[in-house]
Amino acid sequence: MLIKVTTDKTVSETAAALQAAVEANHFGVMQVHNLKESMMKKGVDFAHECLIFEVCQPKQAKKVLVENMSLSTALPCRISIYEEDGNTVLATLKPTVLLGMFKVPELADVA
């Protein structure tokens, strides 16, 4: 259910590489949430670096939404970059699993 990759790059280096990969694959970054900063603004002490990228490919999103608008609850796709045990991790939920929850077999090729 979870796709998880570890790298020896820093969170910042990984974020830059992810940004480039997203664009190279004709996706767009809609938003980047800095979880550490957001929590600190709310008065919550949180020491871990964690960036959450919201990414979308509009043509694919349209295919999904035309079939079933309730799939909007799973959009945009999220990719997290965080520190864990001294390493940097990229993680995302597997799109095939997410779409499978909605039982729309016509969208198998989109995932």
FENFENNOR-V704703 format. One line per field, one symbol per residue. ss: DSSP state (a for helix, b for strand, c for the rest). psi: psi as a letter, one per 30 degrees, with the letter a starting at -180 (. if undefined). Layout:
ss->???
psi->???
This chain:
ss->cbbbbbbcccaaaaaaaaaaaaaacccbbbbbbbaaaaaaaccccccccbbbbbbbcaaaaaaaaaacaaaaaaccbbbbbbbbccbbbbbbbcaaaaaaccccaaacccc
psi->ekkkkklglleeeeeeeeeeeeefgglkjekkkjeeeeeefggkjjfkkjkjkjlkjeeeeeeeeeejfffffgllkkkkklkkhglkkkklkkeeeeefffhiffgefe.
